[in-house]
Amino acid sequence: MRMCRLTLIGVAGLLALHSYCFSGDGEGSLCLRATYITSARIYHAPHSSDEILRNEYAAVKGMASYGGEIRYHIPSSFIEIGIGTEYLSTTRSGQFSLVSGSDAYLFPTNEGFTLVPIEVSAHVILPFSGEQIRLTMGGGTGFYFGRRTLRVADVDVPTEKTAFGFGIHVQTGIDYLLTKKLAFRGEIKFRDPQFEITNRNDTMVLYHQGRFISVEQTEIFSRINIDGIAFTLGIVYYF
């Protein structure tokens, strides 16, 4: 629910920017888009004193997100400024090690994360763009809100609080104009956001191999790093 609220806040921000930017001269655009992200990493022991454990991670491959972006073309320039958001949620199955007494056990898990970024960008319209094809390059900064979903055996371990991250991105794109008002947009974006999350359950009693085991580790720390390339396709409406 919290991620849904953040997504709604991002959409409301896009609409507010539209009302502000397009009240005067200049050209604006609204893009609705879908994005394929190649990979991400979930580090299970980011605070471990053991370097090997600290650098171990679970790989997540092939994630999809959806979102939108509003841009404003500064009059008499080759510069566009924009703000965008998206919603990404993914899960995977795996195993997780927890300690009970002097013993460590591997439990089956279902884990993943949800991410809502708010990214502010500046784009340069390349001078060799034509009337039907518009090429851009740009970059900017992003604020990333996320939470981790974690279910160990048959017990949910909820996120204690929503995490916040900060990062930069660079991207290149192409708009193929169908009419003066409509275009297809394709983009490639490179970014590397990461954030740390604490999941907590104070009553961790797990069923394992025919018996119930009381687990001492009620706080589970993790670091999520979304280091994959983002490929985006969208439809653009020019104002």
C-alpha positions as CSV (number, residue, x, y, z in Angstrom):
1,M,0.0,0.0,0.0
2,R,2.8,2.4,0.8
3,M,4.4,1.8,-2.6
4,C,1.0,2.5,-4.3
5,R,0.8,5.8,-2.4
6,L,4.3,6.7,-3.5
7,T,3.4,5.9,-7.1
8,L,0.2,8.1,-6.9
9,I,2.3,10.9,-5.4
10,G,4.7,10.6,-8.4
11,V,1.8,10.7,-10.9
12,A,0.4,13.7,-9.1
13,G,3.8,15.4,-9.3
14,L,3.8,14.8,-13.1
15,L,0.4,16.3,-13.4
16,A,1.4,19.3,-11.3
17,L,4.5,19.8,-13.4
18,H,2.3,19.7,-16.5
19,S,0.0,22.4,-15.2
20,Y,3.0,24.6,-14.3
21,C,5.1,24.1,-17.4
22,F,2.5,24.2,-20.1
23,S,0.7,27.4,-18.9
24,G,3.0,29.5,-21.2
25,D,5.0,29.2,-24.4
26,G,7.2,26.2,-25.2
27,E,6.6,22.6,-26.0
28,G,5.8,19.8,-23.6
29,S,5.4,16.1,-23.9
30,L,3.8,13.3,-21.8
31,C,5.2,9.8,-22.2
32,L,3.6,6.6,-20.9
33,R,6.2,3.8,-21.0
34,A,7.1,0.3,-20.1
35,T,10.7,-0.7,-19.1
36,Y,12.7,-3.9,-19.1
37,I,15.5,-4.0,-16.5
38,T,18.2,-6.6,-17.1
39,S,19.3,-7.3,-13.5
40,A,19.5,-6.5,-9.8
41,R,21.2,-7.8,-6.7
42,I,20.0,-8.6,-3.2
43,Y,22.9,-8.7,-0.7
44,H,21.9,-10.8,2.3
45,A,24.7,-9.8,4.7
46,P,25.9,-6.3,3.9
47,H,27.1,-5.7,7.4
48,S,29.1,-8.9,7.9
49,S,32.7,-8.7,9.0
50,D,33.5,-11.6,6.6
51,E,34.3,-10.1,3.2
52,I,33.0,-13.2,1.4
53,L,29.6,-13.2,3.1
54,R,29.4,-9.4,2.7
55,N,29.8,-9.7,-1.1
56,E,27.5,-12.6,-1.6
57,Y,24.2,-11.8,-3.3
58,A,21.1,-13.3,-5.0
59,A,20.8,-12.2,-8.6
60,V,17.4,-11.1,-10.0
61,K,17.1,-11.2,-13.7
62,G,14.6,-9.7,-16.2
63,M,12.3,-7.3,-14.4
64,A,9.5,-5.1,-15.9
65,S,8.2,-1.7,-14.7
66,Y,5.7,0.8,-15.9
67,G,5.5,4.6,-15.5
68,G,5.6,7.9,-17.2
69,E,7.5,11.1,-17.7
70,I,6.7,14.7,-18.4
71,R,9.1,17.0,-20.3
72,Y,9.3,20.7,-21.0
73,H,11.2,22.0,-24.0
74,I,12.8,25.3,-23.1
75,P,11.9,27.8,-25.9
76,S,14.6,28.7,-28.4
77,S,17.0,26.0,-27.1
78,F,17.9,22.3,-27.6
79,I,17.2,21.5,-23.9
80,E,14.3,19.6,-22.4
81,I,13.8,19.1,-18.7
82,G,11.7,16.3,-17.3
83,I,10.5,14.4,-14.3
84,G,9.5,10.8,-14.3
85,T,8.4,7.9,-12.1
86,E,7.8,4.2,-12.4
87,Y,6.6,1.2,-10.4
88,L,8.8,-1.9,-10.2
89,S,7.9,-5.1,-8.2
90,T,9.6,-8.5,-8.5
91,T,10.0,-11.7,-6.5
92,R,12.2,-14.8,-6.6
93,S,12.4,-18.2,-4.8
94,G,15.6,-19.2,-3.0
95,Q,17.1,-20.2,0.3
96,F,18.1,-18.2,3.4
97,S,20.4,-19.2,6.3
98,L,19.2,-18.4,9.9
99,V,20.7,-19.4,13.3
100,S,19.0,-21.2,16.1
101,G,21.2,-21.9,19.1
102,S,24.5,-23.3,17.8
103,D,23.0,-24.5,14.6
104,A,22.4,-22.8,11.2
105,Y,19.5,-23.8,9.0
106,L,18.7,-23.2,5.3
107,F,15.0,-22.3,4.9
108,P,13.1,-21.9,1.6
109,T,12.3,-18.3,0.9
110,N,10.3,-16.1,-1.4
111,E,11.9,-12.7,-1.6
112,G,11.9,-9.6,-3.8
113,F,11.5,-5.9,-3.7
114,T,9.4,-3.0,-4.8
115,L,10.9,0.2,-6.1
116,V,9.4,3.7,-6.9
117,P,11.9,6.2,-8.3
118,I,11.4,9.9,-8.8
119,E,13.9,11.0,-11.4
120,V,14.7,14.5,-12.6
121,S,16.5,14.8,-15.9
122,A,17.9,17.2,-18.5
123,H,18.0,16.2,-22.2
124,V,19.8,17.6,-25.1
125,I,18.1,17.4,-28.5
126,L,21.0,16.4,-30.8
127,P,21.4,18.9,-33.7
128,F,21.3,16.2,-36.4
129,S,17.7,15.3,-35.5
130,G,15.2,15.5,-38.3
131,E,11.5,16.4,-38.6
132,Q,10.5,12.8,-38.1
133,I,13.3,11.5,-35.8
134,R,14.4,13.3,-32.7
135,L,17.5,12.0,-30.9
136,T,18.4,12.9,-27.3
137,M,21.1,12.4,-24.8
138,G,20.8,13.3,-21.1
139,G,21.0,12.5,-17.5
140,G,20.1,13.5,-14.0
141,T,19.5,12.4,-10.5
142,G,16.9,10.2,-8.8
143,F,15.3,9.6,-5.4
144,Y,14.5,5.9,-4.9
145,F,11.9,4.6,-2.4
146,G,11.9,0.8,-1.8
147,R,10.9,-2.1,0.4
148,R,11.8,-5.7,0.5
149,T,9.3,-8.5,0.5
150,L,10.5,-11.6,2.4
151,R,8.8,-14.8,3.4
152,V,10.9,-17.4,5.2
153,A,9.4,-20.9,5.2
154,D,5.7,-20.0,6.0
155,V,6.4,-16.8,8.0
156,D,6.3,-13.3,6.6
157,V,9.1,-10.9,7.6
158,P,7.8,-7.4,6.8
159,T,9.9,-4.4,6.0
160,E,10.5,-2.4,9.2
161,K,10.5,0.9,7.3
162,T,10.6,2.1,3.7
163,A,14.1,2.6,2.5
164,F,15.4,5.7,0.6
165,G,18.2,5.9,-1.9
166,F,19.8,8.5,-4.1
167,G,21.6,8.1,-7.4
168,I,22.4,9.4,-10.9
169,H,21.6,8.2,-14.3
170,V,22.5,8.8,-18.0
171,Q,20.4,7.9,-20.9
172,T,20.0,8.2,-24.7
173,G,16.7,8.1,-26.6
174,I,14.9,8.4,-29.9
175,D,11.5,9.7,-30.7
176,Y,9.9,8.6,-34.0
177,L,7.1,11.0,-34.8
178,L,3.9,9.5,-36.2
179,T,2.2,12.9,-36.4
180,K,2.9,16.4,-35.0
181,K,1.3,15.3,-31.7
182,L,2.2,11.6,-31.4
183,A,5.5,9.6,-31.4
184,F,7.0,6.3,-30.3
185,R,9.9,6.6,-27.9
186,G,12.8,4.2,-27.2
187,E,15.4,4.8,-24.6
188,I,18.4,3.1,-22.9
189,K,19.2,4.2,-19.4
190,F,22.2,3.4,-17.1
191,R,21.7,3.8,-13.4
192,D,23.0,2.2,-10.2
193,P,20.6,2.9,-7.3
194,Q,21.0,1.0,-4.0
195,F,19.5,1.1,-0.6
196,E,19.6,-0.9,2.6
197,I,16.5,-2.4,4.2
198,T,15.7,-4.0,7.6
199,N,13.0,-6.7,7.8
200,R,11.8,-7.7,11.2
201,N,9.6,-10.3,12.8
202,D,9.9,-10.7,16.6
203,T,8.2,-14.1,16.7
204,M,10.3,-16.2,14.3
205,V,9.1,-19.8,14.8
206,L,9.7,-21.7,11.6
207,Y,8.7,-25.2,10.6
208,H,11.7,-27.1,9.3
209,Q,12.0,-30.9,8.5
210,G,9.0,-31.9,10.6
211,R,9.6,-29.7,13.7
212,F,9.3,-26.1,14.8
213,I,12.4,-24.1,15.3
214,S,12.7,-20.8,17.2
215,V,15.0,-18.5,15.3
216,E,17.1,-15.9,17.3
217,Q,17.7,-13.6,14.3
218,T,14.6,-11.4,14.3
219,E,16.2,-8.6,12.3
220,I,17.3,-9.3,8.7
221,F,19.4,-6.7,7.0
222,S,19.9,-6.5,3.2
223,R,21.1,-4.2,0.5
224,I,19.4,-4.0,-2.9
225,N,21.4,-2.8,-5.9
226,I,19.6,-2.3,-9.2
227,D,22.6,-2.2,-11.5
228,G,21.0,-3.5,-14.7
229,I,20.5,-1.6,-18.0
230,A,16.9,-0.2,-18.5
231,F,15.4,-0.5,-22.0
232,T,12.2,1.6,-22.4
233,L,9.4,1.7,-25.0
234,G,6.7,4.3,-24.8
235,I,4.1,6.4,-26.5
236,V,4.6,10.2,-26.5
237,Y,1.9,13.0,-26.7
238,Y,3.2,16.5,-27.5
239,F,1.4,19.5,-26.1
